[in-house]
């Protein structure tokens, strides 16, 4: 019995399998790069979730960004707000030469957009947001337990 037809059939099967496993381009075009943990996208994404509640703390952050950029607060868009657990007392915004508690801190991250850029604001337990020039992302907080 000749092994040539068996080898040819096996080779053909491998070629078919490899062709079937080949990567096809995604329908949306080439894959987009994911920003590193401290970078935010430069264009605001379309709102996907529920509107962010405009609490006094959110309004204060909007006013801060408007003042920082010298624009009308109406030109600032609230992109998202999420509860997070910061890895330490820097609230995801460490400053060189500073020391921080190494305990996890519950808080929130607010993303605002203006002039085609996004800005990250971080808060701890107080709920007061502060602009963070070099943000590090916290871990999303688990949803509250249902009672």
C-alpha positions as CSV (number, residue, x, y, z in Angstrom):
1,X,0.0,0.0,0.0
2,X,1.4,3.4,-1.0
3,X,1.6,6.2,1.6
4,X,1.7,8.9,-1.1
5,X,-2.2,9.1,-1.5
6,X,-2.6,9.1,2.3
7,X,0.0,11.8,2.8
8,X,-1.6,13.9,0.0
9,X,-5.0,13.6,1.6
10,X,-3.6,14.5,5.0
11,X,-1.8,17.5,3.5
12,X,-5.0,18.6,1.7
13,X,-6.9,18.4,5.0
14,X,-4.3,20.5,6.8
15,X,-4.4,23.1,4.1
16,X,-8.2,23.3,4.2
17,X,-8.2,23.6,8.0
18,X,-5.6,26.3,8.0
19,X,-7.5,28.3,5.4
20,X,-10.6,28.0,7.4
21,X,-8.8,29.3,10.5
22,X,-7.3,32.3,8.7
23,X,-8.1,35.7,10.2
24,X,-10.6,37.7,8.2
25,X,-10.8,41.5,8.5
26,X,-13.5,42.6,10.9
27,X,-16.6,44.2,9.4
28,X,-15.7,47.5,11.0
29,X,-12.3,47.7,9.3
30,X,-8.9,47.2,10.9
31,X,-8.6,46.6,14.6
32,X,-8.4,49.7,16.7
33,X,-5.6,50.1,19.2
34,X,-6.5,49.9,22.8
35,X,-5.2,52.9,24.8
36,X,-2.8,52.1,27.6
37,X,-4.0,52.2,31.2
38,X,-3.2,55.9,31.5
39,X,-4.4,57.2,28.2
40,X,-7.9,58.1,27.2
41,X,-9.2,58.1,23.6
42,X,-8.9,61.5,21.9
43,X,-12.4,61.5,20.6
44,X,-15.4,61.0,22.8
45,X,-17.3,57.7,22.2
46,X,-21.0,57.8,21.5
47,X,-23.0,57.6,24.7
48,X,-23.9,53.9,25.3
49,X,-25.3,53.8,28.7
50,X,-27.8,55.8,30.8
51,X,-27.2,59.5,31.2
52,X,-25.0,60.5,34.1
53,X,-26.8,62.1,37.0
54,X,-25.7,65.8,37.2
55,X,-24.9,65.9,40.9
56,X,-23.3,69.0,42.5
57,X,-19.9,67.1,42.3
58,X,-20.4,66.4,38.6
59,X,-21.4,70.0,38.0
60,X,-18.3,71.2,39.9
61,X,-16.1,69.1,37.7
62,X,-17.7,70.4,34.6
63,X,-17.2,74.0,35.9
64,X,-13.5,73.2,36.7
65,X,-12.8,71.9,33.2
66,X,-14.6,74.8,31.6
67,X,-12.5,77.2,33.6
68,X,-9.3,75.3,32.9
69,X,-9.9,75.4,29.2
70,X,-11.4,78.9,29.2
71,X,-14.7,77.8,27.6
72,X,-18.4,77.9,28.4
73,X,-19.5,75.0,30.7
74,X,-22.2,74.2,28.1
75,X,-19.4,73.1,25.8
76,X,-18.3,70.3,28.2
77,X,-19.9,66.9,27.7
78,X,-20.3,64.3,30.5
79,X,-19.1,61.1,28.8
80,X,-19.3,58.6,31.7
81,X,-19.2,58.1,35.5
82,X,-18.4,54.8,37.1
83,X,-17.8,53.6,40.6
84,X,-14.3,52.2,41.0
85,X,-12.0,50.9,43.6
86,X,-8.7,52.8,43.5
87,X,-5.6,50.6,44.3
88,X,-4.3,53.2,46.8
89,X,-4.7,56.6,48.2
90,X,-3.5,58.4,45.1
91,X,-7.0,57.7,43.6
92,X,-5.4,56.7,40.3
93,X,-3.6,60.0,40.0
94,X,-0.2,59.7,41.7
95,X,2.1,62.6,41.8
96,X,5.9,62.2,41.7
97,X,7.5,62.4,45.2
98,X,4.2,61.8,47.1
99,X,3.5,58.9,49.4
100,X,0.0,57.4,49.5
101,X,-1.8,54.9,51.7
102,X,-1.6,51.4,50.2
103,X,-5.2,50.5,51.1
104,X,-7.8,50.2,48.4
105,X,-10.1,53.3,48.3
106,X,-13.7,53.2,47.0
107,X,-14.4,56.1,44.7
108,X,-15.5,57.1,41.2
109,X,-14.1,58.1,37.8
110,X,-15.8,60.8,35.7
111,X,-14.9,61.3,32.1
112,X,-15.6,64.7,30.5
113,X,-15.1,65.8,26.9
114,X,-14.4,69.2,25.4
115,X,-12.6,70.5,22.4
116,X,-12.3,67.0,20.9
117,X,-10.4,65.6,23.9
118,X,-11.4,63.6,27.0
119,X,-10.4,64.5,30.6
120,X,-10.4,62.2,33.6
121,X,-11.7,63.3,37.0
122,X,-11.2,61.0,40.0
123,X,-13.0,61.0,43.4
124,X,-12.5,59.1,46.6
125,X,-14.9,58.6,49.5
126,X,-15.9,62.3,49.6
127,X,-17.3,62.2,46.1
128,X,-15.5,65.4,45.1
129,X,-13.8,65.0,41.7
130,X,-10.3,66.3,40.9
131,X,-8.9,66.6,37.4
132,X,-6.2,64.0,36.8
133,X,-3.5,64.8,34.1
134,X,-2.0,61.3,34.1
135,X,-4.8,58.9,35.1
136,X,-4.4,55.3,36.1
137,X,-7.6,53.3,35.9
138,X,-9.2,51.8,39.0
139,X,-11.1,48.5,39.1
140,X,-14.8,48.8,38.5
141,X,-16.6,48.4,41.7
142,X,-18.9,45.4,42.0
143,X,-22.7,46.2,41.8
144,X,-24.5,46.6,45.1
145,X,-25.8,43.4,46.5
146,X,-29.5,42.9,46.0
147,X,-31.6,42.7,49.1
